[in-house]
């Protein structure tokens, strides 16, 4: 039924879709041109994908889901790292390995992430930046709430954490879309995160009124 087999046909469609979405964006991308680029009929496309959005998801969603799992594991580790703070009043831990792995994952899938960040308008992924910032903010709030328990004169500065969450995500967005080299990206982002983490530790809590 398919020249070269189903797996090869699906990969040709995905390759053609990446090219068309990169050039036209999600909304203006043509399924007809995607099929022509893959050398198949539209019937073949609908054998593999329900519609344009399903095709776009096949291109961008796997690395996005992997990133989400990666961050979830990191935030769990951060909460566990709070235990020394709860006991001794300091936080320990090395973020270098995490950031190196994070940057590597992003740059291994940089094409998909650029599509998500710059070409997803009109699809269900168009708010991915806001959604990712929301994930970061939720976890920052959870960490701050734990620290608040052992600092009776402090309270969570929710407004500041909201801003810091977007600063983190915006830094990554700027880097991904403007720096093509993984090594330089890691060097820059490591310094940026040292700055942001320092600010996060100072600003996530504020004095309670009257203190």
C-alpha positions as CSV (number, residue, x, y, z in Angstrom):
1,X,0.0,0.0,0.0
2,X,2.8,2.4,0.9
3,X,6.0,2.8,-1.1
4,X,8.8,1.8,1.2
5,X,6.4,0.6,3.9
6,X,4.3,2.4,6.5
7,X,7.2,3.5,8.8
8,X,9.1,5.1,5.9
9,X,5.9,6.8,4.6
10,X,5.1,8.2,8.0
11,X,8.6,9.6,8.3
12,X,8.5,11.2,4.9
13,X,5.3,12.9,5.9
14,X,6.8,14.1,9.2
15,X,9.9,15.4,7.3
16,X,7.7,17.2,4.8
17,X,5.5,18.6,7.6
18,X,8.5,20.0,9.4
19,X,9.5,21.8,6.3
20,X,6.1,23.2,5.6
21,X,5.3,24.2,9.2
22,X,8.7,25.9,9.4
23,X,8.1,27.9,6.3
24,X,4.4,28.7,6.6
25,X,3.5,28.3,10.3
26,X,0.7,26.0,11.5
27,X,-2.2,28.1,10.3
28,X,-1.0,28.6,6.7
29,X,0.6,25.2,6.2
30,X,-0.9,23.2,3.4
31,X,-1.7,19.5,3.8
32,X,-1.7,19.2,0.0
33,X,1.9,20.5,-0.1
34,X,3.0,18.3,2.7
35,X,1.6,15.3,0.9
36,X,3.3,16.4,-2.3
37,X,6.6,16.8,-0.6
38,X,6.3,13.3,0.9
39,X,5.2,11.8,-2.4
40,X,1.9,10.5,-1.1
41,X,-1.8,11.2,-1.5
42,X,-3.9,12.9,1.1
43,X,-5.5,9.6,1.7
44,X,-2.2,8.3,2.9
45,X,-1.8,11.3,5.3
46,X,-5.2,10.5,6.8
47,X,-4.2,6.9,7.3
48,X,-1.6,8.1,9.8
49,X,-3.0,11.4,11.2
50,X,-6.5,12.6,12.0
51,X,-6.0,16.1,10.8
52,X,-3.5,19.0,10.6
53,X,-3.3,19.4,14.3
54,X,-2.6,15.7,14.9
55,X,0.2,15.9,12.3
56,X,1.6,19.0,14.0
57,X,1.4,17.3,17.4
58,X,3.3,14.3,16.0
59,X,6.2,16.7,15.1
60,X,6.3,18.8,18.3
61,X,4.7,16.9,21.2
62,X,7.1,14.0,21.9
63,X,10.0,16.3,22.9
64,X,7.6,18.6,24.8
65,X,6.2,15.7,26.9
66,X,9.8,14.5,27.6
67,X,10.7,18.0,28.7
68,X,7.7,18.1,31.0
69,X,8.8,14.8,32.6
70,X,12.3,16.1,32.9
71,X,11.2,19.2,34.7
72,X,8.8,17.2,37.0
73,X,11.7,15.0,38.2
74,X,13.9,18.1,38.7
75,X,11.3,19.9,40.8
76,X,10.9,16.8,42.9
77,X,14.6,16.7,43.5
78,X,14.5,20.4,44.5
79,X,11.8,19.8,47.1
80,X,14.0,16.9,48.5
81,X,16.9,19.3,48.6
82,X,14.9,21.5,50.9
83,X,15.3,19.0,53.7
84,X,18.7,20.4,54.7
85,X,17.2,23.9,54.8
86,X,14.4,22.7,57.0
87,X,16.9,21.3,59.5
88,X,20.0,23.4,59.2
89,X,18.9,26.6,57.4
90,X,20.7,26.2,54.1
91,X,20.0,24.6,50.7
92,X,22.6,22.4,49.0
93,X,22.8,20.9,45.6
94,X,24.5,21.1,42.2
95,X,22.4,22.3,39.3
96,X,25.2,22.0,36.7
97,X,24.3,18.4,35.6
98,X,20.6,19.2,35.4
99,X,21.1,22.3,33.2
100,X,23.6,20.5,30.9
101,X,21.1,17.6,30.4
102,X,18.2,20.1,29.9
103,X,20.1,22.2,27.3
104,X,21.1,19.0,25.5
105,X,17.5,17.7,25.3
106,X,16.3,21.1,24.0
107,X,19.1,21.4,21.4
108,X,18.7,17.8,20.3
109,X,15.1,18.7,19.5
110,X,15.7,22.4,18.7
111,X,13.7,22.3,15.4
112,X,10.6,21.0,17.2
113,X,11.0,23.6,20.0
114,X,11.4,26.5,17.5
115,X,8.2,25.3,15.8
116,X,6.4,25.3,19.2
117,X,7.7,28.8,20.1
118,X,7.4,30.6,16.7
119,X,5.0,28.6,14.4
120,X,2.3,27.1,16.6
121,X,-0.3,30.0,16.5
122,X,-3.7,28.6,15.7
123,X,-2.9,25.2,17.2
124,X,-3.6,23.8,20.7
125,X,0.1,24.4,21.4
126,X,0.0,28.2,20.9
127,X,0.0,28.9,24.6
128,X,2.9,26.6,25.4
129,X,5.1,29.4,26.8
130,X,2.4,30.4,29.3
131,X,1.7,26.8,30.2
132,X,5.4,26.1,30.9
133,X,5.7,29.3,32.9
134,X,2.6,28.1,34.9
135,X,4.3,24.8,35.6
136,X,7.5,26.6,36.9
137,X,5.4,29.0,38.9
138,X,3.4,26.2,40.6
139,X,6.6,24.5,41.7
140,X,8.3,27.7,42.8
141,X,5.2,28.4,45.0
142,X,5.4,24.9,46.5
143,X,9.0,25.3,47.4
144,X,8.5,28.8,48.8
145,X,5.6,27.6,50.9
146,X,7.8,24.9,52.5
147,X,10.5,27.5,53.3
148,X,7.8,29.8,54.7
149,X,7.0,27.2,57.3
150,X,10.4,27.6,59.0
151,X,10.7,31.4,58.5
152,X,7.8,32.7,60.7
153,X,8.5,36.3,59.8
154,X,8.3,35.7,56.1
155,X,5.5,35.1,53.6
156,X,5.4,34.0,50.0
157,X,5.8,36.8,47.5
158,X,3.4,35.4,44.9
159,X,3.7,38.4,42.6
160,X,7.5,38.2,42.5
161,X,7.4,34.4,41.9
162,X,5.1,35.0,39.0
163,X,7.5,37.4,37.4
164,X,10.5,35.2,38.1
165,X,8.8,32.2,36.5
166,X,8.3,34.1,33.3
167,X,11.9,35.4,33.4
168,X,13.2,31.9,33.5
169,X,11.0,30.8,30.6
170,X,11.7,33.9,28.6
171,X,15.4,33.4,29.0
172,X,15.1,29.9,27.5
173,X,12.9,31.1,24.7
174,X,15.4,33.8,23.7
175,X,18.3,31.4,23.8
176,X,16.6,28.6,21.8
177,X,15.4,31.0,19.1
178,X,18.7,33.0,18.7
179,X,21.6,30.7,19.7
180,X,22.2,27.8,17.3
181,X,25.2,26.3,19.2
182,X,24.5,24.0,22.1
183,X,27.9,24.7,23.8
184,X,27.4,28.5,23.7
185,X,23.8,28.1,24.9
186,X,24.9,26.1,27.9
187,X,27.6,28.6,28.8
188,X,25.2,31.5,28.6
189,X,22.3,29.8,30.3
190,X,24.4,28.6,33.2
191,X,25.4,32.2,34.0
192,X,21.8,33.4,33.5
193,X,20.5,30.7,35.9
194,X,23.1,31.6,38.5
195,X,21.7,35.1,38.4
196,X,18.1,34.1,38.4
197,X,18.5,31.4,41.2
198,X,20.2,34.0,43.4
199,X,17.4,36.4,42.8
200,X,14.8,33.7,43.4
201,X,16.3,32.9,46.8
202,X,16.3,36.5,47.8
203,X,12.9,37.5,46.5
204,X,10.6,34.5,46.7
205,X,9.8,35.4,50.3
206,X,9.1,38.9,51.8
207,X,8.7,40.3,55.3
208,X,5.2,39.9,56.8
209,X,3.4,43.2,57.4
210,X,4.6,44.8,60.6
211,X,7.9,42.9,60.7
